[in-house]
Amino acid sequence: MKPPGHLAISMAIGGAVWAGTKSPSSMVAATLTGAMVDLDHLVEYYLWFVKEDNSRVFYFLHSYELLVP
C-alpha cells in the first residue's frame, strides 16, 4: 500500500478511536502510528527518484523484529 492509503486508513482508525474515547490525543496517536510505518519509504523514494538508484529497497520499519519491543 502506498503512503496516501496508509494515511487514509490511519485517519479512519484515528477517527474511530476518537469516537470511542473522546480523546483528541489518542486520535492523533493512532493516526501518526499508522502514518509512521511509511517513513522508511522516504529513503527509498529519495534513492529511486533523486539519486536514480533503484538497486536497493529499505523496509526497516516493516520488520517483524519491531514487534518484540
All heavy atoms as a GROMACS GRO file, in nm:
protein
  537
    1MET      N    1   0.085  -0.118   0.000
    1MET     CA    2   0.000   0.000   0.000
    1MET      C    3   0.090   0.124   0.000
    1MET      O    4   0.192   0.127   0.066
    1MET     CB    5  -0.090  -0.002   0.124
    1MET     CG    6  -0.184   0.114   0.131
    1MET     SD    7  -0.292   0.114   0.274
    1MET     CE    8  -0.374  -0.040   0.260
    2LYS      N    9   0.047   0.224  -0.070
    2LYS     CA   10   0.125   0.346  -0.080
    2LYS      C   11   0.093   0.439   0.038
    2LYS      O   12  -0.008   0.423   0.106
    2LYS     CB   13   0.097   0.414  -0.212
    2LYS     CG   14   0.147   0.332  -0.328
    2LYS     CD   15   0.132   0.403  -0.458
    2LYS     CE   16   0.187   0.312  -0.567
    2LYS     NZ   17   0.190   0.375  -0.694
    3PRO      N   18   0.179   0.540   0.062
    3PRO     CA   19   0.159   0.630   0.177
    3PRO      C   20   0.021   0.695   0.185
    3PRO      O   21  -0.035   0.702   0.295
    3PRO     CB   22   0.270   0.734   0.160
    3PRO     CG   23   0.379   0.659   0.092
    3PRO     CD   24   0.309   0.565  -0.003
    4PRO      N   25  -0.039   0.743   0.077
    4PRO     CA   26  -0.173   0.802   0.092
    4PRO      C   27  -0.277   0.702   0.143
    4PRO      O   28  -0.366   0.738   0.221
    4PRO     CB   29  -0.208   0.850  -0.049
    4PRO     CG   30  -0.077   0.873  -0.115
    4PRO     CD   31   0.013   0.766  -0.059
    5GLY      N   32  -0.264   0.577   0.103
    5GLY     CA   33  -0.355   0.475   0.150
    5GLY      C   34  -0.339   0.448   0.299
    5GLY      O   35  -0.438   0.438   0.373
    6HIS      N   36  -0.213   0.438   0.344
    6HIS     CA   37  -0.188   0.420   0.487
    6HIS      C   38  -0.240   0.538   0.567
    6HIS      O   39  -0.298   0.520   0.675
    6HIS     CB   40  -0.039   0.404   0.514
    6HIS     CG   41   0.009   0.264   0.503
    6HIS    ND1   42   0.142   0.234   0.487
    6HIS    CD2   43  -0.055   0.145   0.505
    6HIS    CE1   44   0.156   0.104   0.481
    6HIS    NE2   45   0.038   0.047   0.490
    7LEU      N   46  -0.220   0.657   0.515
    7LEU     CA   47  -0.267   0.776   0.586
    7LEU      C   48  -0.418   0.779   0.595
    7LEU      O   49  -0.475   0.809   0.701
    7LEU     CB   50  -0.214   0.903   0.518
    7LEU     CG   51  -0.248   1.033   0.589
    7LEU    CD1   52  -0.191   1.036   0.729
    7LEU    CD2   53  -0.196   1.151   0.508
    8ALA      N   54  -0.487   0.745   0.487
    8ALA     CA   55  -0.633   0.746   0.488
    8ALA      C   56  -0.688   0.643   0.587
    8ALA      O   57  -0.779   0.673   0.666
    8ALA     CB   58  -0.687   0.717   0.348
    9ILE      N   59  -0.632   0.524   0.588
    9ILE     CA   60  -0.678   0.421   0.681
    9ILE      C   61  -0.645   0.461   0.824
    9ILE      O   62  -0.726   0.443   0.916
    9ILE     CB   63  -0.617   0.285   0.644
    9ILE    CG1   64  -0.680   0.236   0.514
    9ILE    CG2   65  -0.636   0.184   0.756
    9ILE    CD1   66  -0.616   0.112   0.458
   10SER      N   67  -0.528   0.519   0.844
   10SER     CA   68  -0.488   0.563   0.978
   10SER      C   69  -0.579   0.674   1.029
   10SER      O   70  -0.614   0.677   1.148
   10SER     CB   71  -0.343   0.613   0.978
   10SER     OG   72  -0.257   0.510   0.941
   11MET      N   73  -0.619   0.763   0.941
   11MET     CA   74  -0.710   0.870   0.981
   11MET      C   75  -0.847   0.813   1.017
   11MET      O   76  -0.911   0.857   1.113
   11MET     CB   77  -0.721   0.974   0.871
   11MET     CG   78  -0.596   1.057   0.856
   11MET     SD   79  -0.603   1.172   0.719
   11MET     CE   80  -0.723   1.288   0.779
   12ALA      N   81  -0.891   0.712   0.943
   12ALA     CA   82  -1.020   0.647   0.975
   12ALA      C   83  -1.013   0.577   1.110
   12ALA      O   84  -1.105   0.588   1.193
   12ALA     CB   85  -1.057   0.549   0.865
   13ILE      N   86  -0.903   0.507   1.134
   13ILE     CA   87  -0.886   0.441   1.264
   13ILE      C   88  -0.875   0.544   1.375
   13ILE      O   89  -0.932   0.528   1.483
   13ILE     CB   90  -0.764   0.347   1.261
   13ILE    CG1   91  -0.792   0.230   1.169
   13ILE    CG2   92  -0.727   0.300   1.401
   13ILE    CD1   93  -0.673   0.142   1.141
   14GLY      N   94  -0.802   0.653   1.348
   14GLY     CA   95  -0.792   0.761   1.446
   14GLY      C   96  -0.929   0.820   1.478
   14GLY      O   97  -0.959   0.851   1.594
   15GLY      N   98  -1.013   0.835   1.376
   15GLY     CA   99  -1.149   0.886   1.398
   15GLY      C  100  -1.232   0.789   1.482
   15GLY      O  101  -1.308   0.830   1.570
   16ALA      N  102  -1.215   0.661   1.457
   16ALA     CA  103  -1.287   0.560   1.537
   16ALA      C  104  -1.239   0.560   1.681
   16ALA      O  105  -1.319   0.549   1.774
   16ALA     CB  106  -1.269   0.422   1.474
   17VAL      N  107  -1.108   0.576   1.700
   17VAL     CA  108  -1.054   0.583   1.836
   17VAL      C  109  -1.108   0.706   1.907
   17VAL      O  110  -1.148   0.700   2.024
   17VAL     CB  111  -0.899   0.583   1.834
   17VAL    CG1  112  -0.840   0.618   1.969
   17VAL    CG2  113  -0.847   0.447   1.787
   18TRP      N  114  -1.112   0.818   1.837
   18TRP     CA  115  -1.165   0.941   1.897
   18TRP      C  116  -1.313   0.925   1.932
   18TRP      O  117  -1.357   0.969   2.038
   18TRP     CB  118  -1.147   1.059   1.804
   18TRP     CG  119  -1.210   1.183   1.858
   18TRP    CD1  120  -1.162   1.262   1.956
   18TRP    CD2  121  -1.334   1.239   1.817
   18TRP    NE1  122  -1.248   1.366   1.980
   18TRP    CE2  123  -1.356   1.354   1.896
   18TRP    CE3  124  -1.429   1.204   1.722
   18TRP    CZ2  125  -1.468   1.433   1.880
   18TRP    CZ3  126  -1.540   1.283   1.708
   18TRP    CH2  127  -1.559   1.396   1.787
   19ALA      N  128  -1.389   0.861   1.844
   19ALA     CA  129  -1.531   0.840   1.870
   19ALA      C  130  -1.552   0.753   1.993
   19ALA      O  131  -1.648   0.774   2.069
   19ALA     CB  132  -1.598   0.777   1.749
   20GLY      N  133  -1.463   0.659   2.014
   20GLY     CA  134  -1.477   0.570   2.128
   20GLY      C  135  -1.424   0.629   2.258
   20GLY      O  136  -1.476   0.600   2.365
   21THR      N  137  -1.320   0.712   2.249
   21THR     CA  138  -1.255   0.762   2.370
   21THR      C  139  -1.280   0.909   2.396
   21THR      O  140  -1.257   0.956   2.507
   21THR     CB  141  -1.104   0.740   2.363
   21THR    OG1  142  -1.051   0.819   2.255
   21THR    CG2  143  -1.068   0.594   2.345
   22LYS      N  144  -1.320   0.985   2.294
   22LYS     CA  145  -1.335   1.130   2.302
   22LYS      C  146  -1.205   1.200   2.343
   22LYS      O  147  -1.206   1.307   2.401
   22LYS     CB  148  -1.447   1.169   2.400
   22LYS     CG  149  -1.582   1.115   2.362
   22LYS     CD  150  -1.630   1.170   2.231
   22LYS     CE  151  -1.773   1.122   2.206
   22LYS     NZ  152  -1.801   1.099   2.069
   23SER      N  153  -1.094   1.138   2.312
   23SER     CA  154  -0.963   1.192   2.344
   23SER      C  155  -0.891   1.233   2.216
   23SER      O  156  -0.853   1.147   2.136
   23SER     CB  157  -0.879   1.088   2.419
   23SER     OG  158  -0.746   1.131   2.432
   24PRO      N  159  -0.872   1.364   2.195
   24PRO     CA  160  -0.802   1.408   2.074
   24PRO      C  161  -0.659   1.354   2.065
   24PRO      O  162  -0.611   1.323   1.957
   24PRO     CB  163  -0.802   1.560   2.084
   24PRO     CG  164  -0.908   1.594   2.182
   24PRO     CD  165  -0.919   1.477   2.275
   25SER      N  166  -0.592   1.342   2.179
   25SER     CA  167  -0.454   1.293   2.174
   25SER      C  168  -0.447   1.147   2.129
   25SER      O  169  -0.354   1.108   2.059
   25SER     CB  170  -0.386   1.310   2.310
   25SER     OG  171  -0.453   1.238   2.409
   26SER      N  172  -0.546   1.065   2.166
   26SER     CA  173  -0.544   0.927   2.120
   26SER      C  174  -0.574   0.920   1.970
   26SER      O  175  -0.523   0.832   1.901
   26SER     CB  176  -0.643   0.842   2.199
   26SER     OG  177  -0.775   0.886   2.181
   27MET      N  178  -0.656   1.012   1.919
   27MET     CA  179  -0.682   1.017   1.776
   27MET      C  180  -0.553   1.052   1.701
   27MET      O  181  -0.520   0.988   1.601
   27MET     CB  182  -0.789   1.122   1.745
   27MET     CG  183  -0.814   1.139   1.597
   27MET     SD  184  -0.929   1.271   1.556
   27MET     CE  185  -0.841   1.415   1.610
   28VAL      N  186  -0.481   1.150   1.750
   28VAL     CA  187  -0.355   1.190   1.685
   28VAL      C  188  -0.254   1.076   1.693
   28VAL      O  189  -0.186   1.046   1.594
   28VAL     CB  190  -0.300   1.318   1.751
   28VAL    CG1  191  -0.160   1.349   1.702
   28VAL    CG2  192  -0.393   1.435   1.725
   29ALA      N  193  -0.246   1.009   1.808
   29ALA     CA  194  -0.151   0.899   1.824
   29ALA      C  195  -0.183   0.785   1.728
   29ALA      O  196  -0.092   0.728   1.666
   29ALA     CB  197  -0.152   0.849   1.968
   30ALA      N  198  -0.310   0.750   1.714
   30ALA     CA  199  -0.348   0.643   1.622
   30ALA      C  200  -0.316   0.680   1.478
   30ALA      O  201  -0.267   0.597   1.400
   30ALA     CB  202  -0.497   0.612   1.637
   31THR      N  203  -0.342   0.804   1.440
   31THR     CA  204  -0.315   0.849   1.304
   31THR      C  205  -0.165   0.850   1.275
   31THR      O  206  -0.120   0.801   1.171
   31THR     CB  207  -0.375   0.988   1.280
   31THR    OG1  208  -0.515   0.982   1.306
   31THR    CG2  209  -0.352   1.035   1.138
   32LEU      N  210  -0.086   0.904   1.367
   32LEU     CA  211   0.058   0.911   1.346
   32LEU      C  212   0.123   0.774   1.344
   32LEU      O  213   0.215   0.750   1.267
   32LEU     CB  214   0.123   0.999   1.452
   32LEU     CG  215   0.096   1.148   1.440
   32LEU    CD1  216   0.162   1.223   1.554
   32LEU    CD2  217   0.143   1.201   1.307
   33THR      N  218   0.074   0.684   1.428
   33THR     CA  219   0.130   0.549   1.431
   33THR      C  220   0.113   0.481   1.296
   33THR      O  221   0.206   0.417   1.245
   33THR     CB  222   0.065   0.466   1.542
   33THR    OG1  223   0.088   0.530   1.667
   33THR    CG2  224   0.121   0.326   1.546
   34GLY      N  225  -0.003   0.493   1.238
   34GLY     CA  226  -0.026   0.432   1.108
   34GLY      C  227   0.053   0.499   0.997
   34GLY      O  228   0.098   0.432   0.903
   35ALA      N  229   0.073   0.628   1.006
   35ALA     CA  230   0.147   0.700   0.902
   35ALA      C  231   0.297   0.679   0.915
   35ALA      O  232   0.369   0.680   0.814
   35ALA     CB  233   0.114   0.849   0.908
   36MET      N  234   0.346   0.658   1.036
   36MET     CA  235   0.490   0.642   1.056
   36MET      C  236   0.544   0.513   0.995
   36MET      O  237   0.664   0.502   0.971
   36MET     CB  238   0.525   0.650   1.204
   36MET     CG  239   0.515   0.789   1.257
   36MET     SD  240   0.555   0.817   1.431
   36MET     CE  241   0.600   0.665   1.498
   37VAL      N  242   0.458   0.419   0.968
   37VAL     CA  243   0.501   0.295   0.904
   37VAL      C  244   0.565   0.324   0.769
   37VAL      O  245   0.655   0.254   0.725
   37VAL     CB  246   0.381   0.198   0.887
   37VAL    CG1  247   0.417   0.079   0.804
   37VAL    CG2  248   0.331   0.155   1.023
   38ASP      N  249   0.523   0.430   0.704
   38ASP     CA  250   0.574   0.463   0.572
   38ASP      C  251   0.698   0.552   0.572
   38ASP      O  252   0.745   0.590   0.465
   38ASP     CB  253   0.464   0.531   0.490
   38ASP     CG  254   0.364   0.430   0.440
   38ASP    OD1  255   0.406   0.318   0.408
   38ASP    OD2  256   0.246   0.464   0.434
   39LEU      N  257   0.752   0.584   0.686
   39LEU     CA  258   0.872   0.669   0.688
   39LEU      C  259   0.990   0.605   0.616
   39LEU      O  260   1.071   0.675   0.557
   39LEU     CB  261   0.911   0.704   0.831
   39LEU     CG  262   0.820   0.803   0.902
   39LEU    CD1  263   0.867   0.823   1.045
   39LEU    CD2  264   0.816   0.935   0.829
   40ASP      N  265   1.000   0.473   0.621
   40ASP     CA  266   1.110   0.408   0.552
   40ASP      C  267   1.100   0.424   0.400
   40ASP      O  268   1.200   0.420   0.330
   40ASP     CB  269   1.121   0.262   0.591
   40ASP     CG  270   0.996   0.183   0.562
   40ASP    OD1  271   0.892   0.245   0.532
   40ASP    OD2  272   1.001   0.060   0.571
   41HIS      N  273   0.981   0.447   0.350
   41HIS     CA  274   0.965   0.468   0.206
   41HIS      C  275   1.026   0.600   0.161
   41HIS      O  276   1.061   0.614   0.043
   41HIS     CB  277   0.819   0.462   0.165
   41HIS     CG  278   0.758   0.326   0.180
   41HIS    ND1  279   0.793   0.220   0.101
   41HIS    CD2  280   0.666   0.281   0.268
   41HIS    CE1  281   0.724   0.114   0.138
   41HIS    NE2  282   0.646   0.148   0.239
   42LEU      N  283   1.040   0.696   0.249
   42LEU     CA  284   1.103   0.823   0.212
   42LEU      C  285   1.247   0.801   0.168
   42LEU      O  286   1.292   0.862   0.071
   42LEU     CB  287   1.098   0.922   0.329
   42LEU     CG  288   0.959   0.969   0.369
   42LEU    CD1  289   0.968   1.060   0.491
   42LEU    CD2  290   0.892   1.041   0.255
   43VAL      N  291   1.319   0.713   0.237
   43VAL     CA  292   1.456   0.680   0.197
   43VAL      C  293   1.454   0.614   0.059
   43VAL      O  294   1.534   0.649  -0.028
   43VAL     CB  295   1.522   0.586   0.301
   43VAL    CG1  296   1.658   0.539   0.253
   43VAL    CG2  297   1.532   0.654   0.435
   44GLU      N  298   1.362   0.522   0.042
   44GLU     CA  299   1.351   0.453  -0.086
   44GLU      C  300   1.318   0.550  -0.200
   44GLU      O  301   1.379   0.546  -0.307
   44GLU     CB  302   1.242   0.347  -0.074
   44GLU     CG  303   1.218   0.268  -0.199
   44GLU     CD  304   1.100   0.173  -0.181
   44GLU    OE1  305   1.056   0.150  -0.067
   44GLU    OE2  306   1.052   0.124  -0.284
   45TYR      N  307   1.221   0.638  -0.179
   45TYR     CA  308   1.183   0.734  -0.283
   45TYR      C  309   1.298   0.828  -0.315
   45TYR      O  310   1.320   0.863  -0.431
   45TYR     CB  311   1.061   0.815  -0.240
   45TYR     CG  312   0.934   0.734  -0.230
   45TYR    CD1  313   0.832   0.773  -0.145
   45TYR    CD2  314   0.915   0.620  -0.305
   45TYR    CE1  315   0.715   0.700  -0.135
   45TYR    CE2  316   0.799   0.546  -0.296
   45TYR     CZ  317   0.699   0.586  -0.211
   45TYR     OH  318   0.585   0.514  -0.201
   46TYR      N  319   1.372   0.869  -0.213
   46TYR     CA  320   1.488   0.955  -0.237
   46TYR      C  321   1.590   0.885  -0.326
   46TYR      O  322   1.639   0.943  -0.423
   46TYR     CB  323   1.553   0.996  -0.104
   46TYR     CG  324   1.682   1.071  -0.120
   46TYR    CD1  325   1.682   1.204  -0.160
   46TYR    CD2  326   1.803   1.008  -0.099
   46TYR    CE1  327   1.801   1.273  -0.177
   46TYR    CE2  328   1.922   1.075  -0.116
   46TYR     CZ  329   1.921   1.208  -0.155
   46TYR     OH  330   2.039   1.275  -0.172
   47LEU      N  331   1.622   0.760  -0.292
   47LEU     CA  332   1.720   0.687  -0.372
   47LEU      C  333   1.670   0.662  -0.513
   47LEU      O  334   1.746   0.672  -0.609
   47LEU     CB  335   1.754   0.553  -0.304
   47LEU     CG  336   1.837   0.563  -0.177
   47LEU    CD1  337   1.852   0.426  -0.113
   47LEU    CD2  338   1.973   0.621  -0.205
   48TRP      N  339   1.544   0.628  -0.527
   48TRP     CA  340   1.491   0.595  -0.659
   48TRP      C  341   1.475   0.716  -0.749
   48TRP      O  342   1.511   0.713  -0.865
   48TRP     CB  343   1.356   0.524  -0.647
   48TRP     CG  344   1.366   0.381  -0.606
   48TRP    CD1  345   1.466   0.321  -0.536
   48TRP    CD2  346   1.271   0.280  -0.631
   48TRP    NE1  347   1.438   0.190  -0.516
   48TRP    CE2  348   1.319   0.161  -0.573
   48TRP    CE3  349   1.149   0.279  -0.696
   48TRP    CZ2  350   1.248   0.042  -0.579
   48TRP    CZ3  351   1.079   0.160  -0.701
   48TRP    CH2  352   1.129   0.043  -0.644
   49PHE      N  353   1.420   0.826  -0.696
   49PHE     CA  354   1.384   0.939  -0.781
   49PHE      C  355   1.486   1.052  -0.782
   49PHE      O  356   1.496   1.122  -0.881
   49PHE     CB  357   1.247   0.992  -0.741
   49PHE     CG  358   1.138   0.890  -0.758
   49PHE    CD1  359   1.071   0.840  -0.649
   49PHE    CD2  360   1.105   0.842  -0.883
   49PHE    CE1  361   0.971   0.745  -0.663
   49PHE    CE2  362   1.006   0.747  -0.900
   49PHE     CZ  363   0.939   0.698  -0.790
   50VAL      N  364   1.559   1.071  -0.674
   50VAL     CA  365   1.658   1.178  -0.671
   50VAL      C  366   1.794   1.125  -0.716
   50VAL      O  367   1.858   1.182  -0.804
   50VAL     CB  368   1.667   1.242  -0.530
   50VAL    CG1  369   1.777   1.345  -0.524
   50VAL    CG2  370   1.534   1.304  -0.492
   51LYS      N  371   1.836   1.016  -0.654
   51LYS     CA  372   1.966   0.958  -0.689
   51LYS      C  373   1.958   0.865  -0.810
   51LYS      O  374   2.061   0.825  -0.863
   51LYS     CB  375   2.022   0.878  -0.570
   51LYS     CG  376   2.057   0.961  -0.451
   51LYS     CD  377   2.181   1.038  -0.479
   51LYS     CE  378   2.229   1.102  -0.349
   51LYS     NZ  379   2.358   1.167  -0.368
   52GLU      N  380   1.836   0.829  -0.852
   52GLU     CA  381   1.812   0.738  -0.964
   52GLU      C  382   1.886   0.606  -0.947
   52GLU      O  383   1.943   0.550  -1.040
   52GLU     CB  384   1.848   0.805  -1.096
   52GLU     CG  385   1.762   0.925  -1.126
   52GLU     CD  386   1.796   0.993  -1.256
   52GLU    OE1  387   1.892   0.952  -1.324
   52GLU    OE2  388   1.726   1.090  -1.289
   53ASP      N  389   1.885   0.554  -0.825
   53ASP     CA  390   1.946   0.426  -0.792
   53ASP      C  391   1.839   0.335  -0.734
   53ASP      O  392   1.799   0.350  -0.620
   53ASP     CB  393   2.060   0.446  -0.691
   53ASP     CG  394   2.119   0.314  -0.643
   53ASP    OD1  395   2.104   0.213  -0.713
   53ASP    OD2  396   2.181   0.315  -0.535
   54ASN      N  397   1.788   0.243  -0.813
   54ASN     CA  398   1.683   0.154  -0.764
   54ASN      C  399   1.735   0.012  -0.740
   54ASN      O  400   1.664  -0.085  -0.754
   54ASN     CB  401   1.563   0.151  -0.860
   54ASN     CG  402   1.602   0.106  -0.998
   54ASN    OD1  403   1.717   0.076  -1.023
   54ASN    ND2  404   1.506   0.104  -1.088
   55SER      N  405   1.861   0.004  -0.699
   55SER     CA  406   1.921  -0.127  -0.675
   55SER      C  407   1.890  -0.180  -0.535
   55SER      O  408   1.912  -0.297  -0.509
   55SER     CB  409   2.073  -0.121  -0.694
   55SER     OG  410   2.130  -0.030  -0.601
   56ARG      N  411   1.839  -0.095  -0.445
   56ARG     CA  412   1.808  -0.138  -0.309
   56ARG      C  413   1.669  -0.094  -0.268
   56ARG      O  414   1.616   0.004  -0.319
   56ARG     CB  415   1.906  -0.076  -0.209
   56ARG     CG  416   2.046  -0.121  -0.223
   56ARG     CD  417   2.125  -0.065  -0.110
   56ARG     NE  418   2.252  -0.021  -0.162
   56ARG     CZ  419   2.335   0.056  -0.098
   56ARG    NH1  420   2.303   0.102   0.020
   56ARG    NH2  421   2.449   0.089  -0.150
   57VAL      N  422   1.614  -0.167  -0.172
   57VAL     CA  423   1.486  -0.131  -0.114
   57VAL      C  424   1.503  -0.135   0.038
   57VAL      O  425   1.558  -0.230   0.092
   57VAL     CB  426   1.375  -0.230  -0.156
   57VAL    CG1  427   1.245  -0.196  -0.088
   57VAL    CG2  428   1.359  -0.228  -0.306
   58PHE      N  429   1.458  -0.030   0.106
   58PHE     CA  430   1.468  -0.023   0.251
   58PHE      C  431   1.330  -0.036   0.312
   58PHE      O  432   1.242   0.044   0.284
   58PHE     CB  433   1.528   0.112   0.294
   58PHE     CG  434   1.671   0.127   0.256
   58PHE    CD1  435   1.707   0.190   0.139
   58PHE    CD2  436   1.770   0.077   0.337
   58PHE    CE1  437   1.838   0.205   0.103
   58PHE    CE2  438   1.903   0.091   0.304
   58PHE     CZ  439   1.937   0.155   0.186
   59TYR      N  440   1.314  -0.137   0.396
   59TYR     CA  441   1.190  -0.157   0.469
   59TYR      C  442   1.220  -0.176   0.617
   59TYR      O  443   1.175  -0.269   0.680
   59TYR     CB  444   1.114  -0.279   0.417
   59TYR     CG  445   1.060  -0.264   0.278
   59TYR    CD1  446   1.094  -0.352   0.178
   59TYR    CD2  447   0.974  -0.159   0.246
   59TYR    CE1  448   1.044  -0.338   0.050
   59TYR    CE2  449   0.924  -0.143   0.119
   59TYR     CZ  450   0.959  -0.233   0.022
   59TYR     OH  451   0.909  -0.219  -0.105
   60PHE      N  452   1.297  -0.088   0.675
   60PHE     CA  453   1.340  -0.107   0.813
   60PHE      C  454   1.227  -0.089   0.914
   60PHE      O  455   1.240  -0.133   1.027
   60PHE     CB  456   1.458  -0.018   0.848
   60PHE     CG  457   1.436   0.128   0.827
   60PHE    CD1  458   1.382   0.207   0.926
   60PHE    CD2  459   1.471   0.188   0.707
   60PHE    CE1  460   1.361   0.343   0.906
   60PHE    CE2  461   1.452   0.323   0.687
   60PHE     CZ  462   1.396   0.400   0.786
   61LEU      N  463   1.117  -0.031   0.879
   61LEU     CA  464   1.003  -0.021   0.971
   61LEU      C  465   0.897  -0.127   0.943
   61LEU      O  466   0.792  -0.127   1.005
   61LEU     CB  467   0.940   0.119   0.963
   61LEU     CG  468   1.028   0.232   1.012
   61LEU    CD1  469   0.958   0.366   0.994
   61LEU    CD2  470   1.067   0.214   1.156
   62HIS      N  471   0.924  -0.218   0.851
   62HIS     CA  472   0.829  -0.323   0.817
   62HIS      C  473   0.876  -0.460   0.867
   62HIS      O  474   0.827  -0.561   0.823
   62HIS     CB  475   0.809  -0.333   0.666
   62HIS     CG  476   0.727  -0.223   0.610
   62HIS    ND1  477   0.782  -0.107   0.564
   62HIS    CD2  478   0.594  -0.210   0.593
   62HIS    CE1  479   0.687  -0.029   0.519
   62HIS    NE2  480   0.571  -0.088   0.536
   63SER      N  481   0.970  -0.462   0.959
   63SER     CA  482   1.026  -0.590   1.002
   63SER      C  483   0.952  -0.648   1.121
   63SER      O  484   0.899  -0.575   1.204
   63SER     CB  485   1.175  -0.573   1.036
   63SER     OG  486   1.189  -0.485   1.144
   64TYR      N  487   0.953  -0.778   1.131
   64TYR     CA  488   0.887  -0.847   1.242
   64TYR      C  489   0.962  -0.827   1.374
   64TYR      O  490   0.906  -0.844   1.480
   64TYR     CB  491   0.873  -0.996   1.211
   64TYR     CG  492   0.774  -1.023   1.103
   64TYR    CD1  493   0.814  -1.070   0.980
   64TYR    CD2  494   0.639  -1.001   1.125
   64TYR    CE1  495   0.722  -1.095   0.879
   64TYR    CE2  496   0.546  -1.024   1.025
   64TYR     CZ  497   0.589  -1.072   0.903
   64TYR     OH  498   0.498  -1.095   0.805
   65GLU      N  499   1.090  -0.794   1.366
   65GLU     CA  500   1.169  -0.774   1.488
   65GLU      C  501   1.118  -0.658   1.571
   65GLU      O  502   1.139  -0.653   1.691
   65GLU     CB  503   1.318  -0.751   1.453
   65GLU     CG  504   1.385  -0.870   1.392
   65GLU     CD  505   1.366  -0.879   1.241
   65GLU    OE1  506   1.308  -0.785   1.182
   65GLU    OE2  507   1.405  -0.980   1.184
   66LEU      N  508   1.050  -0.564   1.509
   66LEU     CA  509   0.998  -0.448   1.582
   66LEU      C  510   0.877  -0.484   1.668
   66LEU      O  511   0.837  -0.404   1.752
   66LEU     CB  512   0.961  -0.337   1.485
   66LEU     CG  513   1.079  -0.275   1.411
   66LEU    CD1  514   1.030  -0.174   1.309
   66LEU    CD2  515   1.174  -0.208   1.508
   67LEU      N  516   0.821  -0.603   1.651
   67LEU     CA  517   0.709  -0.643   1.734
   67LEU      C  518   0.752  -0.674   1.876
   67LEU      O  519   0.673  -0.661   1.969
   67LEU     CB  520   0.641  -0.767   1.674
   67LEU     CG  521   0.567  -0.747   1.544
   67LEU    CD1  522   0.517  -0.881   1.491
   67LEU    CD2  523   0.452  -0.652   1.562
   68VAL      N  524   0.877  -0.713   1.895
   68VAL     CA  525   0.926  -0.750   2.029
   68VAL      C  526   0.926  -0.631   2.124
   68VAL      O  527   0.870  -0.640   2.233
   68VAL     CB  528   1.065  -0.816   2.018
   68VAL    CG1  529   1.121  -0.845   2.156
   68VAL    CG2  530   1.056  -0.945   1.938
   69PRO      N  531   0.989  -0.518   2.088
   69PRO     CA  532   0.986  -0.404   2.184
   69PRO      C  533   0.847  -0.350   2.203
   69PRO      O  534   0.807  -0.307   2.304
   69PRO     CB  535   1.075  -0.299   2.120
   69PRO     CG  536   1.152  -0.368   2.014
   69PRO     CD  537   1.074  -0.488   1.976
   0.00000   0.00000   0.00000
